[in-house]
């Protein structure tokens, strides 16, 4: 019963590519994994990062470059991308967890902007043009990823692995301690937890999984681009998690699909997309802070309470 | 030992040093004015005003519109624009910000980020992203040759004006009765309210004042660069880094670190131009390592 929402989502994702363009879906899945990874940090550890584009983009560049220029197979290229973003995450985390709250957000924002400038100038990123076309290659040397359908199910597999890791983390004793730190840090300290180590590990985990999303995303559209490291991407992932529900397991997935759909269908209206995103931000912060998943859960709880009240007079 | 030569300036580097330091001082003026506004707003509202860059950009565009539609020149704009944009700021505070004071301050960052997207999107829709020229006011055309450097009059004016404005704000907050109310309300709003001071109105006025400062910086910037919808988002992230380095606790701290980092950025352009755009972020990382609370900040 508790797993019902997840099973519905899984079923929907399995049949979806027969109805909707598979590459759009695959891209949305990568964004969903990115949003879940972000949520692990922002929703469960209380560390609001404004610079997650750095991890998505860096891993993407590494994967794009190693497959295109060195001819690496996709699995190795993705692994290298994840390694690079985890390393970057360790560095960022080491610096950023020295400050809390607002300053943490500003520090991550500034560090990500530094990565953006480095990517803009570095010779191997292709500057404004990015790296394209990125070959998808053969998975383990056997499975050809070039058909869009195959690519979709590969992305779905990656998404499920990442989602599983995040789910296990949240529901592990380690995840409970993270939640405790985010709710009352001084108390967690006084209970003897090494708060900084917990935070740093959460940061690295989140960065690595964002990298996994970024590396896969590059293979989907066969493009490693500057947009992925730019500040706009950090804002967008924040929007996804906010719409879906900060600190809910499935909310970020819902939010990612909403944002991806919006960006896709409103692309022709130019800057109005930005305006609409801004309006949604404002609405979410002012009246819709629990997000779609949070509101749904609150609604379900109210129903259950009412049913319970009727059952025992 | 090949890296040692980087520490010893060459003749050509020495030659371009004054010019780059001047540019650094100009940039520093803007960093100082913007981080000052952020600090004033943060002090009372406990909000990091993400839309500060967008409001700076609005200042430049309102000045542009006043000049090209109504024929209002640079000097009146210098006073009019901050008032107009400041009023917009007060409306924003009354309509949006006042609902979130009881929440985690991070929601303030998210809300003002959303407002930034709205403002920037609208301006990008109205004017295109490449921007429009404002034109140098005629009395500032040309410059003076100081021997070691050619100093355009307008740049000299920007430096002088921003120093005056920064010190004026410092005086207003640290040395006047109004500033005393403000500082008291920062410490304990409930108590100040009990003494009969209208704290909500003080909050609205403070936000309007901070926004007006950003708009003033925008007018100052207009003649020097293309007035573009993106000019705000380009500078605000750097200003955030400045604020992390300096700490938002003190007014004087934010002014000093603004100018200082502008100069450091200028110096980087002389010695290692590739790193000029990342220098301030790198300094931020070093400061976080050595003095996590910031140069002038209290541990928080």
Interface residues (C-beta under 8 A of the other chain):
Chain A: X48 X50 X95 X96 X98 X99 X100 X101 X102 X103 X105 X106 X107 X109 X110 X111 X113 X114 X117 X118 X121 X231 X235 X238 X242 X270 X271 X272 X273 X274 X275 X276 X277 X278 X279 X280 X281 X282 X284 X285 X286 X289
Chain B: X48 X96 X99 X100 X104 X105 X106 X107 X109 X110 X111 X113 X114 X115 X116 X117 X118 X119 X120 X121 X122 X124 X125 X233 X237 X238 X240 X241 X243 X244 X274 X277 X278 X280 X281 X282 X284 X285 X288 X289 X292 X300
